[in-house]
Amino acid sequence: MKKDILYLSVIILIIMIAIISKNNNDNGKEIKNNSLQEQQITTTPQKQEQNIIKKEEEKEILKNDNIENTYNEMIDRLPDHFMVCIPIETVTCTEGKCENTNSKVFNLLSGGKSNSNISRCDSKGCDTYPSIYKTSGIFEIIQPEEPRGFFLKRQSFSLDKDQLNNYLPYTEIVSLSLVTQISSGYCIDIKYGQ
């Protein structure tokens, strides 16, 4: 009797596995494992094309050509630097209200961990400050030695093998009187002045 129950249980288990496998393979669907979560992805030709387009969009780098042009026009008048950080978008907050604004300021980084400088520049020139440089995981935090109401945090290298390591994301937070600006964009490692 115990043997019969065991055989019956094994047969039911095999049938259940077969049904589950058949359901997962019906309608062009397959299960694909992701290290963080299990996702179900359809593999119809139309869906495959959308995934490819999405992947290509993710690799695209947003740029701010206006500020890059200002930077390139001023390059002979700028302080020595190895990196320029250019904002893509800026949010300005005052009196409890925030709105998207157009930043015209870019940052320059120079020196090393022991003698670093940070510059905030626009079309009129740059203000340069001796800075403190700290590392936190894959991020670098740069702020003036004397408080000036701003700091910059940037990713020091890319975890994405497809992303170029000379276009790395950053965020700058600036306090101007009672106004706060948060800018995010990309830093370009240019090795200028080295």
Secondary structure, DSSP 4 states (H G I P E B T S, - for coil): -HHHHHHHHHHHHHHHHHHHHHHHHGGGEEEEE-SS-EEEEE--HHHHHHHHHHHHHHH-----HHHHHHHHHHGGGSPP-SEEEEEEEEEEEETTEEEEE----EEEEES-SSS-EEEEEETTEEEEEEEEEEEETTEEEEEESS--SEEEEEESS-S-TTS-TTEEEEEEEEEETTEEEEEEEEEEE--TT-
